Amino acid sequence: MSGAPPKVPAIFAGQVVTSAQMNALSAVATFLFGKPSAYVQASTTQALSGATSINFPTKIRDSDFMWASGSPTLLTVQTPGYYRVAYYVPHAATNSVSSVKITAGSNNPQVGATKLCWGGSASASGAVVCCGAAGVLPVYMYQLDTVQVVVTPGSAVSTDVTTMGPASFSMEFVSAGY
């Protein structure tokens, strides 16, 4: 499914639809029913000290090859467009800040540039806290741009996946932007 999403053909009232237009409509419907998405989890404890990229070693769903076992902290865009992300990271009690880190890939005019967005914070005493956020990424994502979850705890702690369930991270295609 990598590459640009299919475009909806222009069809006007009263027009006889050609087979090429019907094929284009079919391609759009197929794309929408199987649009790019990935959902990954971390069900093992991970140490957090300073700004830490969360490791998500378990792929639950990945329709567009965004997740790779060799880089389990990243989801890599294969189909350009706008994406919705959501993440959830439970960890031992501490103040913390979390965010989604976007890194521009080799197809992006701003190759190498990074941006933090969709930040979350957590604060508690004597309990497990959870960092998380969700929303549409505020920039157009080019093929090979990467996205990761970064948590910065107030002090060295570990993720707590036994009390609150596994950490999770998802990314889903929303729009091609045209």
N, C-alpha and C positions, 0 to 999 in steps of 0.2 A: 504494500500500500504506500510505499515511499514515493516522494515527489509531490507535485502540486495536486490538490483535489480536483475532481472533474467540475466543469462549469455547466450550469443550467442553460440549455439553448433557448433562444428567443423564439417563442411561438405566439402567433397573434390569432385573435378570434376569427373564425371562419377559414383559417389557413388549413390546407391539407398537410398533415404532418408527414415528413419524409422518414425513411427507415434510419437515416443517420441521426435525425433528431430523437427518434425513439430509442436508439442505442445510447445516445448521450443521456437521456432521461434515466435509462436503466442503470448506467454507470453511476449517476448521482444517487439513485436510490440504494444501490449496492454499497456505495461509500457511506451513506448516512446510517445504514443498518450495521455497518461494521467499522464505524469511525475510529480513528486512532485513540487508544487509551491504554493506560498501564496502571496496575495496582500492585504494590509491593509491601512486604511486611518485614519486621525484625522481631523475632520471638526469643532472642537470646540477649543476655545482658551486655551492655557496651559501656565502657568507661567514658565519662565526659569531663574534660578539663580544658578550659579555654574554649575558643570557638571550635566546635567539633562537627564535622560532617557525619550525619547518621548513616550507618551501614544498614542497608535493607537487603539481606541475602536471600529472601524468599519471594519468588515471583508468583503471584496469585493469578494475574491476568496481564497479557501484553499483546495487543493486536497489531502492533506496528514496530516491533523489535526496538523499543526504547530502552529496555533494561538489558544489561549484559552482566554475566556472572563475574567477569574480570574487573568490573567497575560498579560494584553494588551500591555506591553512594550516589550515583548519577542516574538520571533519566535523560536520554539523548533524543532530541526531536528528529524525526525522520520525515514527517509531513509538515511543511511550513504553514504557519497560521497562528491564531490566538488559542491559548490553552487555559483551562481551569485547573487549579491545583488544590489539593487538600492534604493536610498532614496532621499527625497526632503523635506526640512522643511523651510517654509517662516516665518520670524519673524520681529519684529519691529527693526528699524535701530540701529545697533551696530556692532562692530567687534565681530566675533565669530569663533569658531572652532568646527567642528563636526567630528564624526567618527562612525564606526561600532565596537561594542564591542562584542567579542566572549568569551563565558565562557564554559570551558570544563565540560561536564556532567559526570554522574556516570559510563558510559560505556567507557569513554576516559581515556587512561593511565595517562594523566596529569590532572585528575579530580580537579576541582576548579581553575585551571589556567585561566587567562584572557589575551586577546590580543586585542589591538586596531588597526584597519586598515581602509583603504579607507577613509582617512581623507579629509575633505573639509574645506574651510574657506570662510568667507564673510566679506566685509567691505564696508560701505556706510555711507552717512550722510543725514539725513532728508528723508529717504525713507525706504521701506521694502527691506530687503535682504533675500537671500535664500541660505541655506546650502544644499549641495547635492553631491553625488558621486555615482559611479557604477563600478562594476568589479567583477571578480571571487575571492572569499575568498582564501587567500594564504595557507590555511591549510585544511587537510582532516577533514571533520566533522563527528563525531560519533553520533549514536543515542542518543538523550537527550542533546546534546550540544545546547546552546542557543545563539541567536544573537539579538542585540538591537541597536538602534540608540541613540547616546549620543551627545548633543549639549552643548557647554560651551560658553555662551555669555560674552562679555567684561563687561557688567553690567546687572542688573536685567531687563528683558524685558518679553514680552509674544509672543507666536506664533501669526502670523497674517494670519488666514485662510480666512478672508473676502476679502482682497485685491488681494491675489495671488492664491487663491484656497486652497484645503486641503493639509496637509502634507501627504506624502505617503511613503511606505516601501514595497519592494517586495523581494522575495527570490525564486530562481528557481534552481532545480537540473540540473547539467551540466554533471557530469561524476562519475562513480563508482570508477574510479582510477585504474582499472585493465584491 
